[in-house]
Structures are given as structure tokens and as C-alpha cells.
């Protein structure tokens, strides 16, 4: 005499195995997720690069030089016509000092200034002194370090995130 087995659900052993496997997958996925610091520094590096590109666009569309002054905690866009004193609104609508949250900003620029002149070409001052080498704007914080590069001849702004190269 054989008894028919009912196929109405999972056994306790099957349920335990599924829960253990789901737990292992969750731990592996969570350990590979970027930290909050990494997301913050990536986002702020991209925002800095976007603001530099916007400054170049303003030069080309409005015909005036734009200064970008850097401090350890951020940067500021101004017009060169005002001796770099009059604030320029960024693409995001911000004016004045842009503060990078939890990030330290260093650079290799003399005078901590980058000036975009004719056709978006970067200079080190308002008189048109050309960059002698690629400008490196280094953002350091909890999520690591990212360098934003500005090419001396063309003014190309590059952020090598995720293994990309400039």
C-alpha cells in the first residue's frame, strides 16, 4: 500500500536552505555596495567638473573670462572683468562659495585660481598666463581620493571615475 504525498508547499528543510542562501547573497551584495563616502566624493567631483565645464560655456557664449577660485573646502565662480570679485551663478543656480561637504580640495595651481579665457582655454590668472601643466584638483574625503583634471591647451575637464582614464 502506498500513500500519496501531498504537494501543497515546501518542507521545513527547503525553507531553511532558501533563507540561508538569501542571507549569503545579501551579505555579498551589501559588501560590494559603495559606501556613502564614496558616493559623496564621486558626486562632488562630478559637480565640480560640471561647474568647470559650465564656466567654459559662459566664456564661449558671453565672451567674458570666468575665474574659479579654490579653497580647501570648496570653490567660487566669478567674472574676471570685476577682478574676480563678482559672483557668477553656477548651472545649479548657486552663487558665492560652493562648499564641498566633508571633502578637502587641493590643487597644483599657482594662486589657487583657474581662469577660463578665449574659447574656454584655461589660464592661471586674469592676464592670460597659460597653464604649464595639467591642472589637478584633488578631492579627498571619507570615500577616498578623486582627481579632476583640466588640460592646459584645450581646457578639457576629466574625472576618471570607475577605472576610466583621462
Residue pairs with C-beta under 8 A, 6 or more apart in sequence:
10 18
34 42
34 143
35 142
35 143
36 142
36 143
37 102
37 141
37 142
37 143
37 144
38 143
38 144
39 143
40 101
40 102
40 103
40 141
40 142
40 143
41 103
41 139
41 140
41 141
41 142
41 143
41 144
41 145
41 146
42 143
42 146
42 161
44 100
44 101
44 103
44 139
45 139
45 146
45 148
45 159
45 161
46 159
46 161
47 92
48 75
48 100
48 105
48 137
48 139
48 148
49 148
49 157
49 158
49 159
50 91
51 68
51 75
51 77
51 90
51 91
51 92
51 98
52 68
52 114
52 116
52 148
52 150
52 157
53 157
54 90
54 91
55 66
55 68
55 77
55 88
55 116
56 66
56 116
56 120
56 155
56 157
57 120
58 64
58 66
58 88
58 116
59 65
59 66
59 116
59 117
59 118
59 119
59 120
60 119
60 120
64 79
64 80
64 81
65 79
65 80
65 81
65 115
65 116
65 117
65 126
66 77
66 78
66 79
66 80
66 88
66 115
66 116
67 77
67 78
67 79
67 80
67 84
67 113
67 114
67 115
67 126
68 75
68 76
68 77
68 113
68 114
68 115
68 116
69 75
69 76
69 78
69 84
69 112
69 113
70 105
70 107
70 109
70 112
70 113
70 114
70 137
71 97
71 105
71 112
72 104
72 105
72 106
73 99
73 100
73 103
73 104
73 105
74 97
74 98
74 99
74 100
74 105
75 97
75 98
75 100
75 105
76 87
76 96
76 97
76 98
77 87
77 88
77 89
77 90
77 98
78 84
78 85
78 86
78 87
78 88
79 86
79 88
80 115
80 117
80 126
83 126
84 113
84 115
84 126
87 95
87 96
88 95
89 95
90 98
100 139
100 141
102 141
102 142
103 139
103 140
103 141
104 139
104 140
104 141
105 137
105 138
105 139
106 137
106 138
106 140
107 135
107 136
107 137
107 138
108 133
108 135
108 136
109 124
109 135
110 124
110 125
111 124
111 125
113 124
113 125
114 122
114 123
114 124
114 135
114 150
115 122
115 123
115 124
115 125
115 126
116 122
116 123
116 155
117 123
117 128
119 155
120 155
121 130
121 153
121 154
121 155
122 131
122 135
122 150
122 151
122 152
122 155
123 129
123 130
123 131
124 130
124 131
130 152
131 150
131 152
132 152
133 152
134 149
134 150
134 151
134 152
135 149
135 150
135 152
136 147
136 148
136 149
137 147
137 148
137 149
137 150
138 145
138 146
138 147
138 148
139 145
139 146
139 147
139 148
146 159
146 160
146 161
147 160
148 157
148 158
148 159
149 156
149 157
149 158
149 159
149 160
149 166
150 156
150 157
150 158
151 157
151 158
156 166
158 166
160 166
